[in-house]
């Protein structure tokens, strides 16, 4: 018989969402919180795009997971293999079973290489890379910074990519590098965006298109990469005008993502959720199991998944767990998200918006949609400190 434990709140996932929520619950005096996550190293993933642009290293974004687990929180360093939501039970790879009063699902998403056949083989070569996996982020800058001529293709999928606009950072950081080193005129830059815009905020979209035009980038929206042939360095591309083959000398991918397989296998998805955790996008409560909650990249919140969005989602879940038990009104998440995108190696804009693409700026002044040097420095150097010392310690409201 497998060992069995029970906790008041059990959180599956020890990334930004899981640790921030665990710390918030402890600050709210929840005495029995546990986190399940097999990783021994915690990563501040927004810095990966800076690694891909030559402004950071992997050491800058890593800390031991044991160092960020909040005081008083039980950590299970194991992998989830199944969930029985009707029993609020989680089964671990090591055989242990854990039950709880409330279960929170936030393990993040993972790259779906199968969605673009040939893409995984491509990033195993020196001619293609991504910043969405730590092991490839440094290779991205090596590839881009060493290119002196030819065609650089940047692909931004809209299939569950965490903070997809951040995939534009390596493009603009590389383009400014090519300009500074005098080779920009010899590099043909293609940007293939699967969605209909670069970011879900009109003013920010215009700013990014203007920056792209300044660097001579050919921007193509509503364009899907169907496959990659690594041997010939060719993409099969489909748009409204039909399909074509496109050669590349350097390929950057912000690839499609999917939820862990056990989400659908455990019945936590729903028709139309594409294997992701089906929650009410306002309360973040599961649509079928009232003691199950979801947030972050794995949940169907009808908004752009991003680290910034978690600043709003975490307090909603923390409040609503208590509200469910006491019968009080639940707090609502309006779909706030954020897209910090560099426009050069000195300036960055900050797009903040809700699920209806309406602006939702954190501050009224200054205008952060306008690219600024100060915003560039804040995102690269200050925001990581806010993450480690404020967000992961539960200081969200």
N, C-alpha and C positions, 0 to 999 in steps of 0.2 A: 504494500500500500504506500502511495507516494506521500511525502510530507505535506502538511496542509497548514496554511496560515490565513489570518483574516486581518484586514486593515479598514479603517474608516474611509479613507480615500486612497485609491491606488491609481497611479499615473503611469501609463505605458509610453515611454519616451523620455530621454534625459537630455534633450537638446534645449534650445532657447525656450520653447513652450513649456516643456515638462519641468525644468528647473525653476523657471520664473513662477510657474503656478504653485509648485511645491513650497517655494519660499513665501509666496503671497498667502497661501493657506496657513502656514505656520505663523506668519505675522498676524493673521486673523484669528489665531488661537485654536486652530484645529490641531489636536494633540497627536493624531495617529495618521501620518501621511507616509506613503511608500512610493518609490520610483523604480521601474524596471527598465534597464538599458544595458546592453552588453558591452558598450564601448568603454574603454579605459581612459580615453582621451576626449576632452571636450573641445569643440572647435567653434570659434566665432566665425561662422560661415560668410557673412558679408565681406570679410576681408579677402576672400578667395579671388574676387574680381580685381582687387588691388594687387594681389600676387600675380595675376595674369597680365597686369599692366606694368609690372616692374617696380611697384611702390611698397611691397611688403614681402615677407617671407612666411613660410608655414609656421615657423617658430613664433611669429607675432600673433598667431590666431589660436594657439594650442595651450591648454593647461590640463593637468591631471583631472580626470572626472571626480576623483575623491575630494579634490579641493573645492569643487563647486556644489557638491551635494549639501543642501542647507542643514544646519544643526537640527538634530531631532528627527531627521527624515531617514527612514530605512531604505537602503539601496540594494536592489537585487541585480548583480552584474550578470544577467543571463538574457537569453533571447526568447521572445514570445513565439510560440508555435500555434496556439489556438486560443480563442476566447469563446466562452459560453455566455452571451450577454443576458439571457433570461435568468441566469444564476449569478451574474456579476462575478464570473470566475475566469481567471487567466491561467493558462497552462504554459509552463516554461520548458525549454529544451532539456534541462537537467532533470525533468520529471516532477518538479514541484508544482503544486496547485495553490493558487492564492485567491481568496474571495474578498469581497469588499462591500461597503455600503454604497459608495459611488465610485464609478470607474471612468477614468479620463483617458481617451485615446489620442495621442499626439506623437507618434513615432517619426513623423516626417514622411516624405516621399523618396523615391529612388529613380535613378536614370532608367528610362525604358529604351534600351538599345534596339529592341525588336521593332519598335515603332518606325525606325528608319533603317531598313536592312543595309548592312555594310558599314554602318557608322562606328560600331565598336572596333571593327578591324581597322578602320581609318585612323582612329585616335591612337592606335598602337604603332603608327608610323610617325616619322618626324614632320609630316606635312599636315597634320590635323590634330586638334586638341580641344579641350573644354576647360572652363574654370569651375564647372559644377561638381567636379570630383577633386579632392585635395591632391591626389597623386598625379593629376594632369595639369593643375594650375601653373606650377613653375615652368612646365614644358610649353605652355601657351606663350609666355613672354619670350622664351628662348626662340620659338618658332617665329613670332612676329617681329622681334627686334633684329633678327638675323636676315629678314627678307629685304632685299634691295631692289628687286624688280619682279614683275609678274603680276598675277591676279590673287588678291586676298578676298576670300568670300566669308562673310559673317552670317550665320543662320540663327534666327531667333524663332523658336517654336512657340505656339500659344497653347500647347497641350499640357497644362498643369505645371508649367515651369515656375519654380519659386522665384518671385520677383524678376520676371523676364526682362524688364527694361535695364536691369543691372548688367545683362549680357552685352549692352552697348558700351559699357566702360572700356573693355579691352580694345574695341574698335577705335574710339576717340583717343585713348592713350597711345595706341600704336600709330594712328594717323598723325598725331602731333609729333611723335618721335620721328616718323619718316620725313616730316616737314623740316624738323630741326637738323636732321642729318643729310638733307638735300636730295632725298630719293623719292619724295612724294609723287613727283611727276612720272616716275617710272613704275609706280605701283597702281594697278587698277583695283579699286575697292568696290565690291558688290555687297550690298546689305539685303538679305532675303528675310522678310518678316512675314510670318504666317497670318498674323492678325491684320486688322485694317488700319492700324496706327502704331506709332512707336511707343506711346505711353497713353494711358487712359485719362488724359487731361489736355484739353485743346491747346492751351497756351504753351504747355511744356512740349507738346508734340510739335508745335510750330518752331519752338526754340531748337529742338533737336534736329529737325529737318533743315533749318538754316545752318546749323553747325555742320551737318553732313554735306550740304552744298558747298560750304566754304572749303572743305577738304576734298571736294570732287567725288564724293561717294554717290554711287548709283543706288538709289533706294527703291526697292520693289516690295510693296505690301501685298497681302492676299496671295502669297506665294509659298508653296509647300515643297519641301525636299522629300521626294519619294524613296530615294535610295542613294547609296554612295558606292562607287567602285574605287577601292583604295589603290588597286594596281595601276589603273589609268588616271587616277586622281580626277574623277569625273562625278558630278552630281546629276541625278535625274530630277528635273525641276518641273513642277506643274503650276500654272497660273491660269487666269481667265483666257489668255491667248493660246493655251494649249501646253504641251509638254516639250521640253528641250533638254539637251545635255550641256552641262557647264563645266569647263575645266577649271581646276584651282591649283595654285602653287602653295597656298596656305589656307587652311580651312578652320574656322572657329565655329563651334556648335554650342548653342544653348538648347539642349536636347529635350524631347518630351520626357515627362516623368509619370510614374504610376505609384499606386499605393502598394504596401506590402501584400503579398498573396493572401496572408491569413485574414486580412480584413474582409474580403469577399467570401473566403472559405468559412468564416465564422458568422456570416449573415449580417455583418455590420453595414454593408452597402445597401443600395436600393435601386430599383429600375431607374436608369438615367444618371446614376452617380458614377458610372464608369469605374466601379471597384473601390471608390473612395467612401469614407465614413459618411453616412447620410444623417445630417443634423439639420435642425431648424436654423437657417442662416442668421436669425436674429438672436435667439436664446442660446444657441450652440448645444442644445439638448438633442439627443438622438430621436429620430422621428418615430421609432417603434419601442425603444427601451428607455423609460424615463430616468433610470439611474445611470445611464451611460451618456458621456459628453465627448465632444470632439472639437479640436481646434488646430490651427496651424495648417501646414501643407497637406495633411491627410484628410482634411474635412471639407465638405461641400458647403462653403460659406458664401458662395456667389460673390466673390471678391478676389482681387489679385492677392495670391499668397505672398507674404513678405514678413521679414522680421519686425518691421514697423507696425504691421497689422496686429502682431501679437501683443503689443503694448495696450491695445484696446480689448483684445479677446481674453487675455488672462484675467483681468478684473471682472469681466462678464461671467466667466465660468465660476470663478471663486464666489462671487455674489450669488449666482443662481443655484449652486449646490446647496447653499444655506437656505435660499428662498424656497426651493423644492421641499425642504424638510419642515419649514415653518409655515408654509402657505402664503408667504408674502409675494408681492409682485416681482416678476423677474426683470432683470436689467437687459437691455437690448444692444446688440452690436450693429452699427449702421453700415458696415462694409468698408470702414476706413482702411486705406493702404497707402503705401509710399513707394516712390521710385527715385532714389538718388543716382543721378547719371552725370558722369564727367562729360564736359564738352571740349576739353583740352587737357594738357598736363598741368594746368594751373586753376581751372575753373570747374564748378559743378553746379547743377541745378537740382532742386528738390521738388518733386511733384507729389502733392498730397491730395487725395480725392476719396470719395465714397463709392459705393457699388454702382451708383447711377452716374458716375463720371463727373460729379459736381465737386468743385474745389473745397477742400477742408483743411486750410492751413493751420498749423499749430500756433503760429504767431501772426499777428496782423502786419507787423513791420519788423524787419525789412521784407521785401518781396523775394521769397526764396525760389520762386520759379525762374527768376532772372539768374543766369549763371554768375557765380561769385567766387572769389578767391577764399573768402572766409568760410563759405559752405564747404568748399573743397577740403580745407584744413580740418574743419569740424568732423566731416564724415570719415576722413582717414585717421585722424589722431585723437580726437576727443570722443567720438561715438564709441570706439572700443572700450574706453575707460568707463563710460556710462553703462555699457553692457555688463562688464565684469563686476562693477561696484554698486550699481543701482538695480538694473533689471533682474540680474540673477539673484539678488538678495530680496526680491519681492517688492521693491519700491515702484509699484505701478498702481494707477488709480483711474 
